[in-house]
């Protein structure tokens, strides 16, 4: 299932446990955090993971509360900017 800029529909809630892959935008995740936080995910893949570099944002807090077996973060930006940003992404991956 892919849900990017659109609204998360109530009927999707019932499907989450049955789906193999769920792709959502950060905005959809942020607006529907309670739904995603209540699911245990086999794997979470964060594209453009530098977007969670500020741990005080609603988005970052929502992502930190997600439960999963595996986590993968894709980004190159933190290394180009500050090492502290890289550390935040690593802590999200539960490596620090």
C-alpha positions in Angstrom: 0.0 0.0 0.0 1.3 3.5 -0.8 -0.1 6.6 0.9 1.9 9.8 0.3 0.3 13.2 0.3 -3.3 12.0 0.7 -5.4 11.3 3.7 -5.0 8.1 5.7 -8.4 6.4 5.5 -9.9 4.6 8.4 -10.3 1.4 6.4 -6.5 1.3 6.0 -6.2 0.6 9.8 -7.7 -2.8 9.4 -5.4 -3.7 6.5 -2.1 -2.8 8.1 -1.6 -6.2 9.8 -2.2 -8.1 6.5 0.1 -6.1 4.3 3.6 -7.0 3.4 4.7 -3.4 2.6 3.3 0.0 3.6 4.9 3.1 2.1 3.8 6.4 3.6 5.2 9.9 3.5 6.6 11.5 6.7 3.6 13.8 6.7 1.1 10.9 6.7 3.1 9.2 9.5 3.2 12.4 11.6 -0.5 13.0 11.3 -1.4 9.4 12.0 1.3 8.4 14.5 -1.0 6.6 16.9 -2.0 4.1 14.2 1.6 3.4 13.1 2.9 3.3 16.7 0.4 0.6 17.6 1.8 -1.8 15.0 4.9 -3.9 15.4 6.8 -3.6 12.1 9.2 -6.3 10.8 11.3 -3.5 9.1 11.2 0.2 9.0 13.1 2.0 6.2 13.6 5.7 6.5 14.4 7.5 3.2 15.9 11.0 3.6 16.6 10.1 7.2 18.2 13.5 7.8 14.6 14.8 8.2 14.6 13.4 11.7 17.8 15.1 12.8 15.9 17.3 15.3 14.7 14.9 18.0 12.3 17.6 19.4 10.0 17.6 16.3 6.7 15.8 16.3 7.9 13.7 13.3 11.1 12.6 15.1 9.3 11.7 18.2 6.7 9.7 16.2 9.5 7.8 14.4 11.4 7.1 17.7 8.2 5.5 19.1 7.8 3.0 16.2 8.5 -0.6 17.1 10.3 -2.9 14.7 12.7 -5.8 14.4 15.0 -4.0 11.8 15.6 -0.4 10.9 17.3 1.1 7.9 18.1 4.8 7.3 19.1 6.2 3.9 20.8 9.6 3.8 24.0 11.3 3.0 23.2 14.7 4.3 24.1 14.5 8.0 27.7 13.5 7.2 28.0 16.6 5.0 26.7 18.8 7.8 27.3 18.0 11.5 28.3 14.8 13.2 25.6 15.4 15.8 23.0 15.0 13.1 24.5 11.7 12.2 24.4 10.6 15.8 20.7 11.3 16.0 20.0 9.1 13.0 22.2 6.4 14.5 20.3 6.5 17.8 17.0 6.2 15.8 18.5 2.9 14.4 19.2 2.0 18.0 23.0 1.8 17.3 24.0 4.5 19.8 
